[in-house]
């Protein structure tokens, strides 16, 4: 049988990327081959996102481009997968007839069956209940370069913040069994993965549904024992769920990076309540203070939403003051995006885009000052970094420290005449800083 070539386009978050890598693994086992060239593809699979307006637009544009390719070129099959597919399946099929098949968020295990049916001239759509047991334990084709990989530890979310559509698309929070995660992580380490990045819509709730209690600390203990892993990084920890046991596990397991991504969204009590968040400003300051006392070198990343419906100028100023006071190491700001079928989209006091963007720029200007000072404070210090690649034009290596998650944080640029490989760990002394990045020179041999 002719080996069909598949182009898989993965959009959106790192959790989506894990789904894409599992689909690649299933397709590979079924005998499909892969291409990055759309003109060579027999089939295109687009794993979509619709978390915010811009993500939705990117997904729609990608579908339209591939639909045109199917009309004009050799493309024989177009599958749309993931969040946009789950949420707007009827609209997609009606408005873009070139789409052959829709797979919902918990139907990615149907990918090979769907493609085979399309090529046989027979297909139907695969939309499962979004609360179906998540797909896990499948072979993955790691697409991140081989030395770091994401480990999705749960699916869905049960928080129901007023601005967020995820629970309706991805379902309630469902943990993946611990033994499955340890087995998957061991397999990734055996393939050469050195940094494991734990992701979920909310990692801190891991285990509650399966074991009746939070089990993230126990999972960290087990992952810490896997040979070959050097770093374990935790993303998306909701502040109200950070326990003393979790702080202890981060501090005591040597492979766990002293880095936490804590999405807090705002610093005004009234806005936090309108968002449906479970914390107030005092609780946020308490947990941030506790983390910094117990893990003095911890790097804290957060995300904020500005321009939420009803946010007054005074509440924006309150958020600026909060950011100035907390001095987060890493910070990103989204302008509020009204998502249909969410409570916040129906709030009467929506804010103009121009005001949202002005407030976003003010927050980022403040954070840039904070980041600049923190980067300058690193000069003269030693850091262990992982090499990501070589920039031939600048003749430097790009690397990341424990303070830097891939794709969202900065780099440490390493000056050296030595020949290094991606995934190598070296110790550097920081010699200079530039905006969000650091510059260093190698102090020792491979760390």
C-alpha positions in Angstrom: 0.0 0.0 0.0 1.2 3.5 -0.8 2.6 5.3 2.2 0.6 8.5 2.6 2.3 11.7 3.7 0.8 13.8 6.4 1.4 17.4 7.4 0.3 18.1 11.0 -0.1 21.7 12.0 -0.2 22.2 15.8 -1.6 25.5 17.1 -2.1 26.9 20.6 -0.7 25.7 23.8 1.8 23.1 24.9 -1.1 20.8 26.0 -2.2 20.8 22.4 1.3 20.0 21.4 1.3 16.8 23.5 -1.9 15.8 21.7 -0.3 16.5 18.4 2.7 14.4 19.3 0.5 11.5 20.3 -1.4 11.7 17.0 2.0 11.7 15.2 2.9 8.6 17.1 -0.3 6.8 16.2 0.0 7.8 12.6 3.6 6.6 12.5 2.6 3.2 13.9 -0.1 2.9 11.3 2.5 3.4 8.5 2.0 7.0 7.6 5.0 9.3 6.8 5.4 13.0 7.6 6.2 16.1 5.6 6.7 19.8 6.5 6.0 20.8 2.9 2.3 21.4 2.2 2.7 20.8 -1.5 3.8 17.2 -0.8 1.1 16.3 1.7 -1.6 13.8 0.9 -3.4 14.8 4.2 -3.3 17.8 6.5 -4.3 17.6 10.2 -4.8 21.0 11.9 -4.9 20.8 15.7 -6.7 24.0 16.6 -7.0 26.5 19.5 -9.8 28.9 20.3 -8.8 30.0 23.8 -8.8 33.7 22.9 -9.9 35.7 19.8 -6.4 35.8 18.2 -6.0 32.0 18.6 -9.3 31.5 17.0 -8.4 33.7 14.1 -5.1 31.9 13.6 -6.9 28.5 13.5 -9.5 29.7 11.1 -6.9 31.2 8.8 -4.9 27.9 8.8 -8.0 25.9 7.9 -8.9 28.3 5.0 -5.3 28.1 3.6 -5.4 24.3 3.6 -8.9 24.2 2.2 -7.6 26.3 -0.8 -4.7 23.9 -1.1 -7.1 21.0 -1.3 -9.1 22.7 -4.0 -6.0 23.6 -6.1 -3.4 21.0 -5.3 -2.8 17.3 -4.6 -4.2 17.4 -1.0 -6.7 14.6 -0.6 -7.7 14.8 3.1 -8.2 17.7 5.5 -8.9 17.0 9.2 -9.6 19.6 11.8 -8.9 18.6 15.4 -8.9 20.1 18.9 -10.6 23.0 20.7 -12.0 24.9 17.7 -13.2 21.7 16.2 -15.0 20.7 19.4 -16.6 24.1 19.8 -17.6 25.0 16.3 -17.9 21.7 14.5 -21.2 22.5 12.8 -20.0 25.9 11.6 -16.8 24.5 10.2 -18.5 21.7 8.3 -21.1 24.2 6.9 -18.8 27.1 6.0 -15.7 25.1 4.9 -16.9 22.0 2.9 -13.3 21.1 2.0 -12.9 19.8 5.6 -13.4 16.0 5.4 -13.5 15.2 9.1 -13.8 16.8 12.6 -12.2 15.2 15.6 -13.1 16.6 19.0 -10.7 17.2 22.0 -11.0 13.6 23.3 -11.2 11.9 20.0 -7.6 12.1 18.9 -7.2 8.3 19.3 -9.5 8.1 16.2 -7.0 9.9 13.9 -5.7 6.8 12.0 -9.2 5.4 11.6 -10.4 8.7 10.3 -7.7 9.1 7.7 -8.0 5.6 6.5 -11.7 6.1 6.0 -11.2 9.3 4.1 -8.8 7.7 1.7 -11.3 4.8 1.3 -14.0 7.4 0.4 -16.0 6.9 3.6 -15.8 9.1 6.7 -17.8 10.4 9.6 -17.0 12.9 12.3 -15.7 11.9 15.7 -17.0 14.2 18.4 -17.0 12.5 21.8 -18.3 13.8 25.1 -15.6 16.3 26.3 -15.7 14.5 29.7 -14.6 11.3 28.1 -11.5 9.7 29.7 -8.5 11.5 28.3 -6.3 9.8 25.7 -2.9 8.9 27.3 -0.2 6.3 27.3 0.3 6.4 23.5 3.6 6.5 21.7 4.7 10.1 21.0 6.8 11.7 18.3 8.6 14.4 20.2 8.8 17.6 18.2 10.6 20.0 20.6 14.1 19.0 19.6 14.5 15.9 21.7 16.2 17.3 24.8 13.0 18.7 26.5 9.4 17.5 26.3 6.1 18.3 27.9 4.3 15.8 30.1 0.5 16.4 30.2 -0.6 15.2 33.6 -4.3 16.0 33.4 -7.1 17.1 31.0 -9.8 19.7 31.5 -10.6 22.1 34.3 -13.3 22.4 36.9 -12.7 26.0 38.0 -15.1 27.7 35.6 -13.6 31.2 35.7 -16.1 33.6 34.2 -13.9 34.5 31.2 -12.8 31.0 30.3 -14.4 28.5 27.8 -12.0 25.6 28.5 -14.3 23.6 30.8 -16.9 23.6 28.1 -14.4 22.4 25.5 -12.1 20.2 27.4 -14.4 19.0 30.1 -13.9 18.7 33.9 -10.5 18.1 35.4 -9.4 14.5 34.9 -6.0 13.3 36.1 -3.9 10.8 34.2 -2.8 7.8 36.4 0.5 8.3 38.1 2.0 5.0 36.9 1.2 5.9 33.3 3.0 9.3 33.7 6.1 7.7 35.3 6.2 5.2 32.5 5.9 7.9 29.9 8.5 10.1 31.5 10.9 7.2 31.8 10.4 6.5 28.1 11.1 10.1 27.2 14.2 10.1 29.3 15.4 7.0 27.5 15.0 8.9 24.2 17.3 11.6 25.5 14.9 14.1 27.0 16.7 15.9 29.9 14.0 18.5 30.8 10.5 17.4 31.6 7.8 20.2 31.7 4.7 19.3 33.6 1.5 20.9 32.1 -2.2 20.7 32.6 -4.9 23.4 32.7 -4.1 23.4 36.4 -1.2 21.1 37.6 -1.8 21.7 41.3 -5.0 19.8 41.4 -3.4 16.7 40.1 -4.7 13.5 41.6 -7.8 14.9 43.4 -10.2 13.1 41.1 -8.3 9.8 41.0 -6.9 9.5 44.5 -9.1 11.8 46.6 -6.2 14.2 47.4 -3.6 16.3 45.6 -0.8 14.1 44.5 1.5 16.5 42.6 4.2 16.2 45.4 4.2 12.4 45.2 4.4 12.6 41.4 7.4 14.9 41.7 9.1 12.4 44.1 8.7 9.6 41.6 9.8 11.7 38.5 12.9 12.8 40.5 14.1 9.2 40.6 14.1 8.7 36.8 17.7 8.4 35.5 18.6 10.8 32.7 16.3 13.6 33.6 18.1 16.8 34.8 15.3 19.3 35.1 11.6 19.0 36.0 9.7 22.2 35.5 6.1 22.9 36.7 3.7 25.2 34.8 0.2 26.5 35.6 0.0 26.3 39.4 -3.2 28.0 40.7 -2.1 30.0 43.8 -4.9 28.8 46.0 -3.9 25.1 45.5 -0.2 25.5 46.4 0.3 23.5 49.6 3.1 23.3 52.1 3.7 19.7 50.8 4.2 21.0 47.3 6.6 23.7 48.4 8.6 21.0 50.3 8.6 18.7 47.3 10.0 21.5 45.0 12.6 22.4 47.6 13.8 18.9 48.4 13.8 17.1 45.0 17.0 18.2 43.4 15.8 17.8 39.8 12.7 20.0 40.3 13.5 23.5 39.1 12.9 26.4 41.5 10.5 27.8 39.0 6.7 28.2 39.2 4.2 29.5 36.7 1.3 31.0 38.8 -1.5 32.5 36.8 -3.0 35.2 39.1 -4.9 37.3 36.4 -5.3 40.4 38.5 -4.5 42.3 41.8 -7.9 43.9 42.6 -10.2 42.0 44.9 -13.3 43.1 43.1 -12.0 42.1 39.7 -10.7 38.8 41.0 -14.2 38.0 42.3 -15.9 39.0 39.0 -13.4 36.7 37.3 -14.5 33.8 39.5 -11.1 33.4 40.9 -10.6 31.7 44.3 -8.1 34.1 45.8 -7.9 37.7 46.9 -4.9 40.0 46.9 -4.0 39.2 50.5 -3.9 35.5 49.7 -1.8 36.1 46.6 0.7 38.1 48.6 0.8 35.5 51.3 1.6 32.6 48.9 4.2 34.6 47.0 5.8 35.6 50.3 5.8 32.0 51.5 7.4 30.7 48.3 10.1 33.3 48.4 10.9 32.6 52.1 11.0 28.9 51.8 12.7 28.8 48.4 14.8 32.0 48.2 16.0 31.5 44.6 12.6 30.6 43.2 11.7 32.2 39.9 8.0 33.2 39.7 6.2 33.7 36.4 2.6 34.9 36.2 0.0 36.1 33.6 -2.5 38.9 33.9 -5.7 39.9 32.1 -6.2 43.7 31.6 -9.3 45.4 30.5 -11.6 42.9 32.1 -15.3 44.1 32.0 -15.9 46.8 34.6 -12.2 47.3 35.4 -11.9 51.0 36.5 -8.9 53.2 36.1 -8.4 52.9 39.9 -8.4 49.1 39.7 -5.9 49.3 36.9 -3.7 51.5 39.1 -4.2 49.0 41.8 -2.9 46.2 39.5 0.1 48.3 38.6 0.9 48.9 42.2 0.6 45.1 42.9 3.0 44.2 40.1 5.4 46.9 41.3 5.2 45.5 44.8 5.5 41.8 43.9 8.3 42.1 41.4 7.6 39.0 39.5 10.6 37.5 37.6 8.5 36.8 34.5 5.2 38.3 33.5 2.9 38.2 30.5 -0.3 40.4 30.0 -3.3 39.5 27.8 -6.0 42.0 26.9 -9.4 40.6 27.9 -11.0 38.7 25.0 -14.8 38.2 25.3 -15.6 34.5 24.5 -19.1 33.6 23.6 -20.9 31.3 26.0 -18.9 32.6 29.0 -20.5 34.7 31.7 -18.0 37.6 31.3 -18.9 38.1 27.7 -22.4 39.0 28.8 -21.2 41.6 31.4 -22.6 45.0 30.4 -19.5 47.1 31.1 -17.2 46.0 28.3 -14.0 48.1 27.8 -12.8 49.5 24.5 -9.9 47.8 22.8 -7.9 51.0 22.8 -8.1 51.2 26.6 -7.2 47.6 27.0 -4.1 47.9 24.9 -3.0 51.1 26.7 -3.3 49.4 30.0 -1.4 46.3 28.6 1.5 48.5 27.5 1.6 50.3 30.8 1.9 46.9 32.7 4.5 45.6 30.3 6.6 48.8 30.6 6.6 48.4 34.3 7.5 44.8 34.1 10.3 45.6 31.7 11.9 47.9 34.3 11.6 45.1 36.9 13.0 42.5 34.6 15.9 44.8 33.6 16.8 45.3 37.3 16.6 41.6 38.0 18.8 40.8 35.0 21.4 43.3 36.0 21.4 41.7 39.5 22.4 38.4 37.9 25.7 39.8 36.6 28.6 38.0 38.3 26.5 35.0 39.3 27.0 31.5 38.1 24.2 29.5 36.4 23.9 26.0 35.1 22.3 26.3 31.6 21.1 23.9 28.9 22.3 24.6 25.4 19.4 25.1 22.9 21.4 25.8 19.7 24.0 27.9 18.0 23.4 31.3 16.4 26.0 31.3 13.6 25.5 35.0 12.7 26.2 36.2 16.3 28.6 33.3 17.0 27.0 32.5 20.3 25.1 29.6 21.8 21.5 30.2 23.0 20.8 28.5 26.3 18.2 28.5 29.1 18.7 28.4 32.9 16.2 27.0 35.4 14.6 30.5 35.3 13.6 30.2 31.7 10.8 28.0 30.3 11.0 27.4 26.5 9.0 29.7 24.3 7.9 32.2 26.9 11.0 33.3 28.8 14.4 34.7 27.8 17.8 33.2 26.9 21.3 33.0 28.3 23.7 33.7 25.3 26.9 31.8 25.9 30.2 33.0 24.4 32.7 30.1 23.9 35.0 28.6 21.3 34.1 25.1 22.5 31.9 22.9 20.4 28.6 22.2 22.2 25.5 20.2 21.4 21.9 21.0 22.0 21.0 19.5 25.4 24.4 19.9 26.9 24.5 21.4 30.4 27.3 23.9 31.2 28.1 26.3 34.0 28.4 30.0 33.0 29.2 33.2 34.8 26.9 36.0 33.8 28.8 38.9 32.3 26.1 41.2 31.0 22.4 41.5 30.6 20.1 42.8 27.8 16.4 43.4 28.4 15.1 40.0 29.2 18.2 38.0 28.3 21.6 37.4 29.9 25.1 37.0 28.4 27.6 34.6 30.0 30.9 32.8 29.6 31.6 29.2 30.4 33.1 28.7 33.8 33.5 25.0 33.8 33.3 22.0 31.5 30.0 20.2 31.0 27.9 20.6 34.1 
